[in-house]
């Protein structure tokens, strides 16, 4: 495993999943000890699935206080929760259906709701209610997991999208013509950057070019704009995704 500032390169996706699961359990233990609960925001897409499966294994799950854990989502596609493209469904199948977390402590985005703006506002209100944030205050997650798209998007914050400039709303509805499912709900930068710890999970050779670009100076791509104001930023990658990164090149 090689690393620099906030980049840890794991040998392969399985090692990355274990490393991420350890990180989540440690963060959960610390949060419950310090604040009595753990606020975890899940990523969508395919890459986190192995981490969720790992976290559901007894070796990790039995160290989690699921009764004190609250689950949220970084983004969702405009599909029902049982749809193959649903981020909720992916998380449910790989983790949530396998661990003893109280149902009311899993807050999914209602991507299937036809009025997307209303769904975004409703989720923002649910976040505030569950986390106890006052008007104008930002919810502060203990851990936010994020993925990286080959165009540099993260959550559903895509290059060129007006939502990249959002400063007030915690949750927004976005329409991304280039995406397989254009209509989506997403957390916005103010919320992502208010987190205590943001962890990117990135695997595969197809991500090598974009990872190098995002981690290089001033790319201005959405994933590069995730910079916690008072928190930690961690990049967990596998060797294939980091193949073009100077750290790998140096070895
Ligand atoms: C989504 C995700 C998105 C994802 C990236 C990477 O709903 O699509 O939240 O931001 O993390 O597209 O996706 P993969 O992990 O599948 O490569």
Boltz pocket constraint, residues with backbone or C-beta under 6 A from the ligand:
constraints:
  - pocket:
      binder: B
      contacts: [[A, 43], [A, 44], [A, 45], [A, 46], [A, 47], [A, 48], [A, 74], [A, 75], [A, 76], [A, 77], [A, 87], [A, 146], [A, 147], [A, 148], [A, 149], [A, 150], [A, 153], [A, 154], [A, 155], [A, 156], [A, 201]]
      max_distance: 6.0
